[in-house]
Amino acid sequence: MKRLVALGLLALFAALASGCATVKPWQRGTLARRCMALEGDPEEAVLEQHVFAYREGAAGAYGGGGGGCGCN
């Protein structure tokens, strides 16, 4: 039983430690390229948000907006 717990903790530690990486200053330019972004084209994302807001008849939680009552 102790061996199983120790093996599980070792596997958990290995999984958590593998996500850490040190980025050198000269590597940051490569990571900042558009192709490395999690989202695709930012303009496409804005258009998609506009389409969703139009279909739902309400603005999503992306900031902006207001009800027109002047209380914001």
N, C-alpha and C positions, 0 to 999 in steps of 0.2 A: 504494500500500500504506500509506504514512504517513497519507494522507488518511483512509483507512478506519479505521485505528487511532485517529486523533484524533477522528473522528466517533463511534466506539464509546465512547471515554472520555468525550466530551461527553454522550452519551446516558446513560451510567451515572451521571455526576455529576448530571445533571438529575433522574434518577429517585431518587437518594439524597437530594438537596436538597429535593425536594417533600414528603417525609415529615416535615419539621421544621415545628413550629408553636409560636408563643408564645401562651400562654393568660393572659389578664388575670385578676386576682383576682376581679372581679365576674362572669366567665364560668364560673368553676369550679362555681358552684351549678347552672348549667344542665347542665354535663357530669356532675354527680354524681346526676342524677335516675335513678330506677329504669328508665325506658325507654331509657336510654343504656347500660345494662349489657350486656356481651357474652353473659352467660347470661340465661335468662329468670327465672322466679320462683325464689328461693333455696330455698324450701320444696319446690318440685317437684324440684329437683336433689337434695336430701337423700333424698326418697322414691325417686327413680330409683336412687341409689346403694344404698339399702337393698334394693331389688328385685334389683339385679345381685348384691349380696353373697348374698342368699338363694338365687338361682338357681345361682350358682357354688359355694356352700358355703364360701366364704372371703371375708374382708374384703379390699377393694382397698387400694391404697396411699394411703389418705386419712387415715392416722394412727389412733391409738387401737388397740384390740385387744390381742392377746397370746394366747399359746397355753394359758394356764391353768396353766403349770408354775411360775409365780412368778419366772422368771428375767428378766423385763423390768423 
